[in-house]
Amino acid sequence: MFVDIAFPIAKPLVLTYRVPPEFESVIQPGQAVRASVARSTRVGIVLSVSAQSTLESAKIKPLLSIESPEPLVTQELLDLCQWTAEYYCCSIGQVMRLFLNDSMRPSRRKKKTGHNRPATVDFTLTPAQEQAFSAIRSELASGRHRVMLLHGVTGSGKTLVYASLVRAALEMGKTALILVPEIGLTGPLLRNLAAFLGEEIALLHSNMSAGERFANWMKARTGAARIVVGARSAVWAPLPNIGLIVVDEEHDHSYKQNENIPRYQARDVAVYRGYINKALVVLGSASPSIESATHALEGKYGLVRLTERFGPAVLPQIGVVDMRNEHAAGNWSPLSRLLSEKIQQRLTAKEQVILLLNRRGFAPVLLCKACGEMAKCPHCDVTTPFHTDGKIRCHYCGYTAKAPDCCPRCGGTDIKFK
């Protein structure tokens, strides 16, 4: 008997090993096993078990030990990893290292296992939330794969809709996975969901210790926790029988892995995981990504809107001022007359004002097209942005000078604003 093993390391490594007779009756795909690799030993995951191998049997090394009595990784998760490896052009082991490394084996340290079941807090949906929930629940009840974009304005109470959907999924005997873009958001969401649902919730993110991560991983794997909350890497949570996947703030760039291989997009992996599990995927955002908005408008995704803020909060009034009209009226100030009036009203009321600028200065760089010389601060050796008053300023030390009409190095007059 032989097994193919993927090692969750940076190198693309999948190797074949011989199964010793004492392991033949218990070996299964998804188990963590230890094997010899070069001059060391490593823990890997069994991908497949076969009776024969095309390799020369005498040269195949034997397994050393089985590290987990039960599979740590389900067959569904193995299939998801294989798809991810093919889609993002890497090995399955490189995918596995995203969620299986030091966390593959129990730690002797004290483990924090997630949230105990608290007393539930009653909550009532607003008519707008109830309408959104009902529209999405009908898709959940259908038992087929569907992606729904929940476009809710900031403060519209999307979390309550998520909680209602999770409760509906649990009542159907399904499990639920909720992703957020930042680790710092996992704690508040977990506490809210635990209070609303009174359920054990497993937390998964990369900042947890090996012991904490393993304990929560096994809670999800064994069904002790039917809900998983986590950041990007939690998309690989070993939940069985997934019925609902929620990707909150789906537009956020943090869902895209840019540093290491594989450079995956967790939102897209979540959508595919929903597909292979015939699960409902809910993408929530106040400002949906171009991709999701396009899919929704073209009918590929369902679209549900929440246009009202939850509770007494109201949306702010937003006005756009055409500064060309201000110039025509003789106002050449950077501030429009309306903005100046509103600022004065707030100051008179002893309130404060915040003005947000997209950048300081009109052009960050002045560049000579002839020789490539850039206007720099003589003290800080950084480029000096050009401001509309015709001066260049250093934003570090405050150095100010008139913008050059010609290049100080070559005398060229073709100065480009970049």
C-alpha positions in Angstrom: 0.0 0.0 0.0 1.3 3.5 -0.9 0.3 7.1 -0.1 1.0 10.4 -1.8 1.8 13.1 0.8 1.8 16.9 0.4 4.1 18.8 2.7 2.9 22.3 3.7 6.1 24.1 3.0 7.2 26.8 0.6 8.7 24.3 -1.9 6.3 22.4 -4.2 6.7 19.0 -2.7 4.4 15.9 -3.1 6.1 12.6 -2.5 5.1 8.9 -2.5 5.7 6.6 0.6 5.2 3.0 1.4 2.7 2.2 4.2 4.1 -0.2 6.9 1.7 -3.1 7.6 0.8 -1.8 11.1 -0.6 1.4 9.5 -2.5 -0.2 6.6 -5.8 -0.6 8.5 -6.0 3.0 9.8 -4.4 5.1 7.0 -6.8 7.6 5.4 -6.6 10.6 3.1 -6.5 13.8 5.2 -4.5 12.4 8.0 -1.3 14.1 9.3 1.7 11.7 9.0 5.4 12.0 9.6 7.9 11.0 6.9 11.5 11.3 6.0 12.4 14.1 3.6 16.0 14.3 2.6 18.0 14.3 5.9 15.1 15.4 8.1 11.6 14.4 9.0 8.5 16.4 8.2 4.8 16.3 8.9 2.6 16.1 5.8 -1.0 15.4 4.8 -2.1 12.2 3.0 -3.6 13.1 -0.3 -4.5 9.6 -1.6 -4.0 5.9 -0.7 -3.4 3.3 -3.4 -2.6 -0.4 -3.6 0.1 0.0 -6.2 2.7 2.6 -7.3 4.4 3.1 -10.7 7.6 3.8 -8.8 10.2 1.1 -7.9 8.9 -0.3 -4.6 12.4 -0.9 -3.2 13.3 2.8 -3.5 10.1 4.1 -1.8 10.7 5.1 1.8 8.2 4.0 4.5 6.0 6.2 6.6 7.5 6.9 10.1 4.3 7.6 12.1 0.7 8.7 12.0 0.3 12.1 13.8 -3.5 12.3 13.8 -5.8 9.3 14.5 -8.5 11.0 12.5 -8.1 13.0 9.3 -7.4 16.7 10.0 -8.5 17.7 6.5 -11.7 16.5 4.9 -12.0 15.2 1.4 -14.0 18.3 0.5 -11.1 20.5 1.7 -8.6 18.4 -0.2 -10.6 19.0 -3.3 -10.7 22.7 -2.6 -6.9 22.8 -2.1 -6.4 20.9 -5.4 -8.6 23.4 -7.3 -6.8 26.4 -5.7 -3.4 24.9 -6.6 -4.4 24.5 -10.2 -6.1 27.9 -10.4 -3.3 29.9 -8.8 -0.5 27.8 -10.4 1.2 26.3 -7.3 1.4 23.0 -5.5 -1.2 21.7 -3.2 1.3 21.7 -0.4 1.9 25.4 -0.8 -1.9 25.9 -0.4 -1.9 23.8 2.7 0.8 25.8 4.4 -1.7 28.6 4.5 -3.7 26.8 7.2 -1.6 23.8 8.3 1.8 24.2 9.8 2.6 24.3 13.5 -1.1 23.9 14.0 -1.2 20.4 12.7 -0.4 18.8 16.0 -1.7 19.4 19.6 0.3 21.8 21.8 1.0 21.0 25.4 0.4 24.6 26.3 -3.0 25.7 27.7 -5.4 26.2 24.8 -8.0 28.9 24.4 -10.8 27.0 22.6 -13.1 29.7 21.5 -16.3 31.0 23.0 -18.4 29.3 25.6 -22.1 29.4 25.0 -23.4 32.6 26.5 -27.0 33.6 27.2 -28.6 34.8 24.0 -29.6 38.4 23.4 -33.0 39.0 21.7 -32.9 41.1 18.6 -35.5 42.2 16.2 -35.0 43.0 12.5 -36.2 46.2 11.1 -38.7 45.9 8.1 -35.8 46.7 5.7 -33.6 44.0 7.3 -36.4 41.5 7.4 -37.1 42.0 3.7 -33.4 41.5 2.9 -33.2 38.5 5.2 -36.3 36.9 3.6 -35.0 37.4 0.1 -31.7 35.7 1.0 -33.2 33.0 3.2 -35.3 31.7 0.2 -32.0 31.1 -1.6 -30.6 29.3 1.5 -33.6 27.1 1.7 -33.4 26.1 -1.9 -30.3 23.9 -1.1 -28.5 25.0 -4.3 -25.4 27.1 -4.8 -26.1 30.8 -5.1 -24.1 34.0 -4.6 -26.0 36.9 -3.2 -24.6 40.5 -3.0 -25.9 42.3 0.1 -25.3 46.0 -0.8 -26.1 47.8 2.5 -25.2 51.3 3.3 -22.8 51.9 6.2 -24.6 51.3 9.5 -27.5 49.5 7.9 -27.2 46.5 10.3 -25.8 43.9 8.0 -24.5 41.9 11.0 -28.0 41.3 12.2 -28.9 39.9 8.8 -25.8 37.7 8.9 -26.9 36.4 12.4 -30.4 35.6 11.2 -29.0 33.7 8.2 -26.6 31.8 10.3 -29.4 30.8 12.7 -31.5 29.7 9.7 -28.6 27.6 8.4 -28.1 25.9 11.8 -31.8 25.1 11.9 -31.4 23.3 8.6 -28.6 21.2 10.0 -25.9 23.1 8.2 -22.7 24.9 9.3 -21.7 28.5 8.6 -18.4 30.3 7.8 -18.1 34.1 8.3 -15.0 35.9 6.9 -13.9 39.4 7.8 -11.0 41.3 6.1 -9.0 42.2 9.2 -8.0 40.1 12.3 -9.1 43.0 14.5 -12.7 42.7 13.3 -13.0 39.0 14.3 -13.4 39.6 18.1 -16.3 42.0 17.9 -18.1 39.9 15.3 -17.6 36.8 17.3 -18.9 38.4 20.5 -22.0 39.8 18.6 -22.8 36.4 17.0 -22.3 34.5 20.2 -24.6 36.9 22.0 -27.3 36.7 19.2 -27.1 32.9 18.7 -25.9 31.4 21.9 -23.7 29.0 20.0 -20.1 27.8 20.3 -18.0 29.6 17.7 -14.5 28.7 16.5 -12.1 31.5 15.8 -9.4 31.1 13.2 -6.7 33.6 12.2 -2.9 33.7 11.7 -2.1 35.6 14.9 -3.3 32.7 17.1 -0.8 30.5 18.9 -0.4 26.9 17.6 -2.3 25.5 20.5 -5.2 27.9 20.1 -5.4 27.4 16.4 -5.3 23.6 16.6 -8.0 23.5 19.3 -10.3 25.7 17.3 -9.5 23.8 14.1 -10.6 20.6 15.8 -13.7 22.2 17.1 -14.7 22.9 13.6 -13.5 19.5 12.3 -15.4 17.5 14.8 -18.6 19.6 14.7 -18.2 20.9 18.3 -18.5 24.3 16.8 -20.9 24.8 13.9 -19.8 28.4 13.2 -16.3 29.6 12.3 -15.4 33.3 12.3 -12.0 34.3 10.9 -9.9 36.4 8.6 -8.6 35.5 5.1 -7.0 32.1 6.0 -10.3 30.9 7.7 -11.7 30.2 4.2 -10.0 26.8 4.7 -11.8 26.0 8.0 -12.6 22.2 8.0 -16.4 22.7 8.5 -18.5 19.7 7.4 -21.8 20.2 5.6 -21.3 23.9 4.9 -24.6 25.6 4.1 -23.6 29.3 4.4 -20.5 31.4 3.7 -20.5 35.1 4.5 -17.7 37.4 3.2 -18.2 40.7 5.0 -16.7 43.8 3.4 -16.1 41.7 0.3 -14.5 44.7 -1.5 -11.6 44.9 0.9 -8.1 44.4 -0.6 -7.0 42.4 2.5 -8.8 39.3 1.1 -6.1 39.2 -1.6 -2.8 37.5 -0.7 0.0 39.5 -2.3 3.1 38.5 -0.3 3.5 34.7 -0.6 2.5 31.8 -2.8 -0.3 31.2 -3.6 -1.5 34.7 -4.3 -5.1 33.8 -3.8 -8.2 35.9 -3.4 -10.1 34.6 -0.4 -13.5 35.9 -1.7 -13.1 34.0 -4.9 -12.0 30.8 -3.1 -15.1 31.2 -0.8 -17.4 31.5 -3.9 -15.9 28.3 -5.3 -16.2 26.5 -2.0 -19.8 27.4 -1.9 -20.1 26.0 -5.4 -18.7 22.6 -4.5 -20.8 22.4 -1.4 -24.0 23.7 -3.0 -24.0 26.4 -0.4 -25.2 30.0 -0.2 -22.5 32.6 -0.4 -23.3 36.1 0.8 -21.0 39.0 -0.2 -21.7 42.0 2.0 -20.4 45.5 1.4 -21.4 49.2 1.5 -19.2 49.8 -1.6 -19.1 46.5 -3.6 -16.1 45.6 -5.7 -16.3 46.2 -9.4 -16.3 42.5 -10.1 -19.2 41.7 -7.6 -21.2 44.7 -8.7 -20.9 43.7 -12.4 -21.9 40.1 -11.6 -24.9 41.3 -9.7 -26.0 43.8 -12.4 -25.6 41.1 -15.1 -27.7 38.6 -13.1 -24.9 36.2 -12.3 -25.2 37.1 -8.6 -28.4 37.9 -6.8 -28.7 41.5 -5.5 -30.3 42.6 -2.2 -30.1 46.2 -1.0 -30.2 47.8 2.4 -30.7 51.5 1.9 -31.5 52.7 5.4 -29.3 53.0 8.5 -30.2 50.9 11.5 -31.8 52.7 14.5 -31.9 56.5 14.8 -28.8 57.1 12.8 -29.3 58.8 9.4 -27.2 59.1 6.4 -25.2 62.3 6.1 -26.1 64.9 3.5 -23.5 64.9 0.7 -23.0 67.8 -1.7 -20.8 68.3 -4.7 -19.6 71.8 -5.5 -18.4 72.7 -9.0 -15.4 75.0 -8.4 -15.7 76.4 -11.9 -18.9 78.2 -10.8 -17.0 79.6 -7.8 -14.3 80.9 -10.1 -16.9 82.5 -12.3 -18.3 84.3 -9.3 -14.9 85.6 -8.4 -14.0 83.1 -5.6 -10.5 81.8 -6.2 -10.1 80.4 -2.7 -9.4 76.7 -2.3 -12.7 76.6 -0.3 -16.1 77.1 -1.9 -18.4 79.7 -0.4 -20.7 76.8 0.8 -17.8 75.1 2.6 -16.6 78.3 4.2 -20.2 79.0 5.4 -20.5 75.5 6.9 -17.1 75.7 8.6 -18.0 79.0 10.2 -21.3 77.7 11.4 -19.6 74.8 13.2 -16.9 77.1 14.7 -19.6 79.4 16.0 -21.3 76.5 17.6 -18.0 75.6 19.3 -17.7 72.4 17.3 -14.8 71.0 15.4 -14.1 70.5 11.7 -12.1 67.9 9.8 -11.0 68.5 6.2 -9.8 65.5 4.3 -7.5 66.0 1.3 -6.6 63.4 -1.3 -3.0 64.6 -1.2 -0.9 67.6 -0.2 0.2 69.7 -3.2 -0.9 69.7 -6.8 2.0 67.5 -8.2 4.2 65.3 -6.0 7.1 65.5 -8.4 8.6 68.1 -10.7 10.8 66.3 -13.3 13.1 67.6 -16.0 12.3 65.6 -19.2 15.7 66.2 -20.6 17.9 64.8 -17.8 15.6 63.4 -15.3 16.5 65.8 -12.5 13.8 66.1 -9.8 13.1 69.1 -7.5 14.3 68.1 -4.1 14.6 69.6 -0.6 18.3 70.6 0.0 18.0 69.5 3.7 16.0 66.3 3.5 16.9 64.9 0.1 13.2 64.1 -0.7 11.1 65.4 -3.6 9.3 68.7 -3.0 5.6 68.7 -4.2 4.4 71.6 -6.3 1.6 73.7 -4.8 -0.9 75.9 -6.7 0.6 79.1 -5.3 3.6 78.4 -7.6 5.9 77.2 -4.8 7.5 73.9 -3.9 7.4 72.7 -0.3 9.1 70.0 1.7 6.5 68.4 3.9 9.2 67.2 6.3 11.1 70.3 7.3 9.0 73.1 5.8 11.5 74.3 3.2 9.8 76.5 0.6 11.0 77.9 -2.7 9.7 79.2 -5.9 9.1 76.5 -8.4 12.0 76.4 -10.9 11.3 77.6 -14.5 14.3 75.6 -15.8 16.3 72.6 -14.7 19.1 73.6 -12.3 21.3 70.8 -13.7 21.0 71.0 -17.5 19.0 74.3 -18.0 16.2 72.5 -19.8 12.8 74.2 -19.7 10.6 71.2 -20.3 9.5 70.6 -16.7 7.0 67.8 -16.2 4.5 67.7 -13.4 4.0 64.1 -12.2 
